[in-house]
Amino acid sequence: MAMSRPHPASEAPAVAPLDPAVYRDLVRRALDEDVGAGDITTDATVAAHARAHGIFLAKAGCVVAGLDVAFECFRQVAADPHDVDITIYRHDGEWCEASATIARISASARTLLVGERTALNFLQRLSGIATTARRFVNEASGRLIVLDTRKTTPTLRALEKYAVRAGGATNHRVGLYDGVLIKDNHIRLAGGVSAAVAAMREHRPDTGIEVEAQTLADVDEAVAAGADIVLVDNMTTPDICEAVRKARGRDKTVKVEISGGVTLERMRELAATGADFVSVGALTHSAPAIDISFEIEPD
């Protein structure tokens, strides 16, 4: 199936900016990893007083995400963060055609050279997630809410979930602390679906409960136990349709989330099942980095 083009910039969803406190330390550690005791090539070949400017150039069509994180790389490298002058042409969440200029940065030439790779690593990775998310959202055509998962790069979850939002998809649980999902292992250890749901209701009576179901019998049990959402895991499309029928037939408030085996090619088929949500681990664990270059010229 041909891959649909993501929304153009005029249709980009608004995305609230990240709190700099979320990424400052991540950037610091990433720079330490790359720069170490210093950039020996730049120190030897570029004068300390030299000035330059660089542009982030999209080499492929993409949804931009992570600009503030990339800019922070240069600010932390610079002797004076105010010496880094930034012009933005495409904002996070906007679609960029190939060859589009995303942003321009003017600073010390050494600042640009030292910060370049780390800035690109963040920008390419996060733009890749945003672009992948936008493609899934497009294929859902408003009939399914596209959710992410906890399958994120360790320590980068806040950034990667931000990129998901920039792409127009929706964050599921941020972590184990802010949502309930009773999975197969919980069910086995708790002594069954009913026991797990009852224990959860007693522990957190006002919290919505989602229960994983791997068979249609599991769906029946989850609905009967009082689940608010049933997550149908790795089911065939006909079984998903039947799961939706069971959930709607027993209790009109029970929602259905599809998980497992979700690909871009299946999205239109899954959107026609009547389910409410689809969770896609590939948004974060398999999104390819976007080809973005940083072209530097002397002032």
C-alpha positions, 0 to 999 in steps of 0.5 A, spaced: 500 500 500 502 506 498 504 510 504 500 517 505 503 523 505 503 527 512 500 533 513 503 539 510 505 545 515 498 548 515 495 542 518 500 541 523 498 540 530 500 545 536 505 542 540 506 545 547 514 546 548 518 542 553 520 544 559 528 546 558 529 542 565 527 536 562 533 536 557 538 540 559 542 534 563 540 530 557 544 534 553 550 535 558 551 528 558 550 527 551 556 533 549 560 530 555 560 523 551 562 526 544 566 532 546 570 529 552 576 533 554 575 537 547 574 537 540 582 536 538 580 537 530 576 543 531 581 546 536 587 545 531 584 547 524 579 553 526 581 560 529 578 561 536 575 568 534 572 565 527 564 566 526 560 562 522 553 560 521 549 553 519 543 551 517 539 545 518 537 542 512 531 537 511 534 532 506 528 528 506 520 530 507 519 530 515 515 532 521 520 536 525 521 535 532 526 537 537 529 543 535 529 546 542 533 540 544 538 541 538 539 549 540 541 547 547 547 543 544 550 549 541 548 554 547 551 549 552 558 549 548 558 556 547 562 560 552 556 565 552 549 562 551 547 569 548 552 569 543 548 563 539 543 567 534 537 562 532 532 563 526 527 558 526 523 557 519 520 550 521 517 549 528 516 542 531 510 539 529 510 542 522 511 538 515 518 540 511 519 538 504 526 535 502 531 541 501 527 545 506 531 550 511 529 548 518 533 553 522 539 558 522 544 558 527 549 564 528 555 563 533 562 562 534 565 557 528 568 552 534 561 552 537 557 550 531 562 545 529 563 542 536 555 542 537 553 539 530 553 532 531 550 532 538 544 536 536 543 532 529 543 526 533 537 529 537 534 532 531 534 526 527 531 521 532 526 526 534 524 528 527 524 520 525 519 519 531 514 525 529 514 523 522 512 516 523 507 518 528 504 522 523 504 517 518 500 512 523 495 518 524 494 519 517 492 512 516 487 512 522 483 517 518 480 520 525 477 513 526 482 510 531 486 514 537 494 512 535 497 511 542 505 510 544 507 505 549 513 505 554 518 502 549 522 508 549 530 509 549 532 509 556 532 516 559 529 519 553 522 517 554 520 524 555 523 527 549 521 521 545 513 522 547 514 529 546 516 527 539 510 523 538 505 529 540 509 533 535 507 528 530 499 528 532 499 522 536 497 521 543 501 519 549 499 513 553 502 511 560 508 515 561 510 510 566 508 505 571 506 510 576 500 514 572 496 509 569 493 502 570 494 496 565 493 489 568 497 484 563 498 477 562 503 476 567 499 480 573 493 476 571 497 469 572 500 472 579 494 475 581 490 469 580 486 471 574 482 477 571 477 478 576 482 477 582 486 482 579 481 487 577 478 487 584 484 488 587 486 494 583 479 497 585 480 496 592 487 499 591 485 505 587 477 505 586 477 512 582 482 509 577 481 507 570 483 500 569 485 497 562 486 489 562 490 485 556 486 480 553 489 475 548 483 471 546 476 472 546 474 468 552 479 473 556 475 479 553 469 476 556 472 475 563 475 482 562 468 485 561 465 481 566 470 483 571 469 491 570 474 493 566 474 500 563 478 498 557 480 492 554 487 491 550 486 486 545 493 483 544 495 480 537 488 478 535 486 477 528 482 482 525 476 478 525 477 477 532 478 484 534 471 486 530 468 480 535 472 483 541 469 490 539 462 487 539 463 483 545 465 490 549 459 494 546 454 488 547 456 487 554 457 494 557 457 501 552 462 504 556 468 499 555 473 501 550 477 497 546 485 498 544 488 494 539 496 492 540 501 487 537 502 486 530 500 493 528 503 496 522 502 502 517 499 497 512 494 494 517 492 501 519 486 502 515 483 495 516 484 496 523 480 503 523 474 499 520 474 494 526 470 499 531 476 499 536 477 506 540 485 506 540 491 503 537 497 502 541 504 502 536 510 500 539 514 502 533 513 509 534 518 510 538 522 503 538 523 502 530 522 509 527 528 511 522 532 517 524 530 523 518 536 525 514 537 532 516 544 536 515 547 541 518 551 546 513 556 551 516 559 557 512 564 562 514 561 569 516 
